[in-house]
Amino acid sequence: MRQLFFLASSLVLTLSTLPTIRGDEPSGDDPTDSLFPAEVEIWKDVEEQLAMGIVKAEALRERLMEPSVTHKTGAAAIADLIGEFQKVTQPTDGLAPPLRQDVQAFDVSGDRLLVQIRGDTSIATNVFDAFDGRWFGRWDQSNVNHDWRPSLCFSPPKVIVKGESPIQSLQYAWISNGFGWNYLSARDGDTEQNYVLGMVYYFAHPNYRDITEEKPHVGFADGPTRLIWITQFELYLEEAFPESLTGEPDHYVITGLRHDLLGKSPSVSPKAVQATYTRDPNTRPSFQQIIWKQD
């Protein structure tokens, strides 16, 4: 695994070489602008965090491709967790309390997850598009506002960190208490060999200057409207429901689980949560928590 302390000497991207999407900045005409602090805009162009996100997410990706205590790979352990969760939370005959939105549409196996994490498949550059825009919901007891910006696409893929795979598509987001990026990587520069990474940095709210926590992610794209995000200790299943497909107002749902499947004593939390986000700041569905298995 590449040592993180070599990062400073390996950065090759400067702010002057980062293309800018014209029109992706807040216009000032949106009545929801007041819900998104202007002072956080500077973070979308900070190269140190952008590059560090790639390095740390790549390290997590490597761990998922390595054997776990109970499985051939960490990816297989994650896939089994998803399958178990789907089984006990299915709308009929499920053993756990029902989720507001079931997660049965997700199609994940250990092999399929590993193929994508390795970069052995092609992923479209619009992989993040279904989640673009501003969203409003609740996480636990707090109102939460998300702002997912349109993706930047690079042709040829852009080298951001020397020695790491270049980036083919890049999406920036603000998530109320932090910011981050979704990355579509082109393995060794091959645009037909892709994998998904992510990074989120958190602030000590309401301080938007001092980063207090960071979480690298590895993603799995399950079609144009579903993403799975894996962190060291969490798993998030995210699904967008566009009005054009459902006939209902746009919304997206995040279902979260906690795990320690990559450690020496694998375990899974019996608790799961689910949050629903809409386009309307006055419509914030309640946050759901369930116990889905015996502790």
Secondary structure, DSSP 8 states (H G I E B T S, - for coil): ---GGGHHHHB---GGGS---TT-S--S--TTGGGS-GGGGGGGG-HHHHHHHHHHHHHHHHHHHS--SSSSSHHHHHHHHHHHHHHHT-TTT-SS---SS--TT----HHHHHHHHHT-B---TTTTGGG-EEEEEEETTEEEEEEE---EEEEEEE--BTTS--EEEEEEEE-SSEEEEEEEEEGGG-TTSEEEEEEEEEESTT-SS-EEEEEEEEEEE-STTEEEEE-SSEEEEEEEE-HHHHSS--EEEEEEEEE-TTSSS--EEEEEEEEEEES-TT-----EEEE-S--
